[in-house]
């Protein structure tokens, strides 16, 4: 780690592939759905009448 410039250059390379968010959008969509807690699902589905109870929160 005596060469701080080396890690910096590697970080820049990793940041380069980050700009194309379009490629990261599709995989992120399903991930977010899985991350959504049951409380959010209940809010999205009022028919379940589970809005008053917030198990996720």
Secondary structure, 3 states (H helix, E strand, C coil): CCCHHHHHHHHHHHHHCCCCHHHHHHHHHHHHHHHCCHHHHHHHCHHHCCCCCCCCC
